[in-house]
Amino acid sequence: MISIVIPTFNEENFIEKTLIRLSALKKEADFEIIVTDGKSTDRTTTLAGTYAKVVTADKGKGRQLNAGANHATGDILFFVHADMYLPGGALNKIEQVINIDGYDGGGFVNEFSSHNRKIKRLSSLLSTLLINRSSRNKNIFYGDNGIFVRKDVFHSLGGFKEIPIMEDYDFSFRLKSSYKVYEIIQPPLIVDPRRLLKDGCAKTIMKWILIKKFYLMGVPPHKLTAWYKDTR
């Protein structure tokens, strides 16, 4: 069974639609949904409780993801965001990659629900200008790639580091370093571009690139959070 873990904080505008769409996939795979809420002050937990198991944890992506994993009963963990759309076939593909093809984890290629071509072209251009593309890490996944992993592998790695940012990159890097990972191209995950539209596409993408560069240079994660504040 797949345990889908969704960390939330004040996601009343997205969470119900996301959970309804997920519930519609019950016919294709056996799964449970765990919403790990960071003590929202809106209706997030009330809305989520109709469709999922709701767990409360102190706010913090890594902390919330670990809390959800600790309540999971499935043998595959799948971490997604509250504003993601999971297309039909995605869960079957995860099961194939893990149970048939023998991989230990991985993630998806993603697309944005609007402005996708503009965002992808701009991201490619800025990446070319700001980093050496030949040195980019392949099969390193972020939260908006929908990271999936065998539960025993997740625990063997110690889960996510409970740091304020880059917990997804850190976990994915450790996963790739010790286990077999796979990038699912079809179907892609669909992600809402709300942060890019609110803060500006070029500005947001440059922040993503520079945060990663400074993180790899050893800048403490708590200092990097000032560049990447909550959009809600």
PLY file of the C-alpha trace (Angstrom):
ply
format ascii 1.0
element vertex 232
property float x
property float y
property float z
element edge 231
property int vertex1
property int vertex2
end_header
0.00 0.00 0.00
1.07 3.58 -0.68
0.91 6.12 2.13
0.48 9.61 0.67
1.80 12.23 3.10
0.77 15.86 2.67
2.22 18.58 4.93
-0.10 21.56 5.37
-0.31 24.98 6.94
-3.30 27.22 6.19
-4.17 25.40 2.96
-7.96 25.77 3.05
-7.95 27.14 -0.51
-6.34 23.99 -1.95
-6.57 20.99 0.36
-10.16 19.90 -0.28
-9.82 19.96 -4.06
-6.52 18.05 -3.82
-8.01 15.39 -1.56
-11.12 14.95 -3.69
-8.92 14.35 -6.73
-6.78 11.88 -4.80
-9.84 10.02 -3.52
-10.95 9.49 -7.12
-7.83 7.36 -7.68
-8.96 4.64 -5.24
-9.95 2.44 -8.15
-6.40 2.23 -9.46
-4.34 1.57 -6.31
-4.52 0.82 -2.60
-3.48 3.89 -0.62
-4.06 5.98 2.46
-3.79 9.75 2.83
-2.12 11.35 5.82
-2.33 15.12 6.21
0.27 16.40 8.65
-0.80 19.85 9.70
1.53 22.45 11.19
-1.14 23.95 13.49
-3.12 25.84 10.88
-5.29 28.74 11.95
-7.84 28.31 9.16
-10.19 25.43 8.15
-7.45 23.15 6.75
-7.82 20.35 9.31
-11.63 20.47 9.25
-11.71 20.12 5.46
-8.97 17.48 5.38
-10.58 15.33 8.07
-13.37 14.28 5.71
-10.93 12.59 3.32
-7.73 11.80 5.22
-6.11 10.91 8.51
-5.04 14.21 10.07
-1.92 14.40 12.23
-0.76 17.57 14.00
2.91 18.49 14.34
4.95 21.59 15.01
5.28 23.63 11.83
8.27 22.79 9.66
8.32 20.80 6.43
10.87 18.19 7.53
9.23 17.78 10.93
5.77 17.43 9.41
6.90 14.95 6.75
8.56 12.77 9.39
5.46 12.89 11.59
3.30 11.75 8.68
5.72 8.94 7.84
5.61 7.75 11.44
1.83 7.30 11.17
1.98 5.57 7.79
0.92 1.94 7.44
1.88 1.50 3.78
5.16 0.02 2.57
5.68 2.91 0.12
5.76 6.55 1.23
4.78 9.26 -1.23
5.30 12.90 -0.22
3.29 15.53 -2.10
2.24 19.16 -1.63
-1.25 20.41 -0.87
-1.49 22.17 -4.24
-0.52 19.22 -6.43
-2.74 17.38 -8.89
-1.98 13.69 -9.20
-3.07 12.41 -12.64
-4.45 8.97 -13.26
-1.77 6.31 -13.59
0.69 7.99 -11.24
0.14 5.60 -8.34
0.28 2.56 -10.60
3.57 3.85 -11.98
5.03 4.17 -8.48
4.04 0.59 -7.67
5.60 -0.62 -10.93
8.86 1.24 -10.30
9.16 -0.06 -6.73
7.58 -3.52 -6.79
8.34 -4.71 -10.33
11.36 -2.74 -11.55
13.16 -2.96 -8.20
13.91 0.70 -7.51
13.99 2.06 -3.98
12.52 5.49 -4.62
12.37 8.45 -6.95
10.25 11.35 -8.09
8.27 12.79 -10.99
8.83 15.29 -13.71
6.36 18.10 -13.04
4.32 20.56 -15.03
2.63 23.74 -13.86
-1.13 24.01 -14.15
-0.74 27.36 -15.93
2.11 29.30 -17.57
4.05 26.02 -17.80
5.90 26.77 -21.04
6.95 30.24 -19.86
8.14 28.97 -16.48
10.08 26.03 -17.93
11.78 28.17 -20.58
12.71 30.82 -18.04
14.01 28.20 -15.62
16.16 26.64 -18.35
17.53 30.04 -19.38
18.39 31.16 -15.85
19.91 27.79 -15.01
22.15 28.05 -18.05
23.24 31.54 -17.08
23.78 30.92 -13.37
25.06 27.35 -13.13
27.10 24.86 -15.12
24.39 22.60 -16.56
26.87 19.72 -16.93
27.33 19.74 -13.16
23.63 19.57 -12.33
22.61 16.60 -10.22
20.44 14.12 -12.07
17.71 12.27 -10.20
17.71 14.72 -7.32
14.12 15.51 -6.45
12.43 18.37 -4.62
9.08 18.53 -2.88
7.25 19.55 -6.03
8.54 16.40 -7.78
6.56 14.18 -5.41
9.27 12.13 -3.70
8.40 8.44 -3.21
10.43 5.84 -1.32
10.16 2.42 0.26
9.31 2.89 3.93
12.16 0.72 5.15
14.60 2.74 3.06
13.15 6.00 4.42
13.75 4.89 7.99
17.20 3.49 7.21
18.14 7.00 6.02
16.76 8.58 9.18
13.96 10.37 7.36
14.11 14.07 6.54
16.45 16.38 8.35
14.34 18.79 10.37
15.92 21.89 8.86
13.91 24.96 7.76
14.70 24.61 4.04
16.34 22.17 1.57
15.15 19.15 3.54
13.86 17.65 0.27
17.17 18.15 -1.57
19.13 16.73 1.36
16.95 13.62 1.61
16.92 13.04 -2.14
20.70 13.38 -2.31
21.16 10.81 0.47
18.62 8.52 -1.18
20.39 8.67 -4.54
23.80 8.15 -2.93
22.86 4.81 -1.34
19.91 3.41 -3.29
18.42 2.98 -6.77
16.20 5.90 -7.78
14.02 6.50 -10.82
12.54 9.59 -12.46
8.97 9.11 -13.71
8.38 11.17 -16.85
4.85 10.05 -17.66
2.50 10.94 -16.18
3.90 14.23 -14.85
2.72 15.75 -11.58
0.73 18.96 -12.00
1.76 21.78 -9.65
0.06 25.11 -9.01
2.36 28.05 -9.88
1.01 30.29 -7.09
4.41 31.22 -5.64
5.85 32.14 -9.03
2.82 34.20 -9.99
2.72 36.01 -6.66
6.42 36.80 -6.31
7.35 36.90 -10.01
8.60 34.00 -12.12
12.15 35.25 -12.75
12.63 36.39 -9.16
11.39 33.10 -7.71
13.44 30.90 -10.04
16.58 32.90 -9.30
15.92 32.43 -5.60
15.62 28.65 -6.09
18.94 28.53 -7.95
20.81 30.78 -5.54
19.43 29.09 -2.41
20.74 25.77 -3.68
24.14 27.27 -4.54
24.51 28.90 -1.13
23.28 25.74 0.64
25.95 23.68 -1.12
28.51 26.31 -0.15
27.63 25.68 3.50
25.33 28.60 4.32
23.13 27.49 7.27
19.53 26.69 6.22
18.03 29.04 8.83
19.73 31.96 7.08
18.38 30.91 3.69
14.75 30.94 4.83
14.76 34.75 4.75
14.85 34.41 0.94
11.98 31.96 0.74
9.14 33.05 2.99
5.71 31.43 3.15
3.36 32.67 0.41
0.15 32.03 2.36
0 1
1 2
2 3
3 4
4 5
5 6
6 7
7 8
8 9
9 10
10 11
11 12
12 13
13 14
14 15
15 16
16 17
17 18
18 19
19 20
20 21
21 22
22 23
23 24
24 25
25 26
26 27
27 28
28 29
29 30
30 31
31 32
32 33
33 34
34 35
35 36
36 37
37 38
38 39
39 40
40 41
41 42
42 43
43 44
44 45
45 46
46 47
47 48
48 49
49 50
50 51
51 52
52 53
53 54
54 55
55 56
56 57
57 58
58 59
59 60
60 61
61 62
62 63
63 64
64 65
65 66
66 67
67 68
68 69
69 70
70 71
71 72
72 73
73 74
74 75
75 76
76 77
77 78
78 79
79 80
80 81
81 82
82 83
83 84
84 85
85 86
86 87
87 88
88 89
89 90
90 91
91 92
92 93
93 94
94 95
95 96
96 97
97 98
98 99
99 100
100 101
101 102
102 103
103 104
104 105
105 106
106 107
107 108
108 109
109 110
110 111
111 112
112 113
113 114
114 115
115 116
116 117
117 118
118 119
119 120
120 121
121 122
122 123
123 124
124 125
125 126
126 127
127 128
128 129
129 130
130 131
131 132
132 133
133 134
134 135
135 136
136 137
137 138
138 139
139 140
140 141
141 142
142 143
143 144
144 145
145 146
146 147
147 148
148 149
149 150
150 151
151 152
152 153
153 154
154 155
155 156
156 157
157 158
158 159
159 160
160 161
161 162
162 163
163 164
164 165
165 166
166 167
167 168
168 169
169 170
170 171
171 172
172 173
173 174
174 175
175 176
176 177
177 178
178 179
179 180
180 181
181 182
182 183
183 184
184 185
185 186
186 187
187 188
188 189
189 190
190 191
191 192
192 193
193 194
194 195
195 196
196 197
197 198
198 199
199 200
200 201
201 202
202 203
203 204
204 205
205 206
206 207
207 208
208 209
209 210
210 211
211 212
212 213
213 214
214 215
215 216
216 217
217 218
218 219
219 220
220 221
221 222
222 223
223 224
224 225
225 226
226 227
227 228
228 229
229 230
230 231
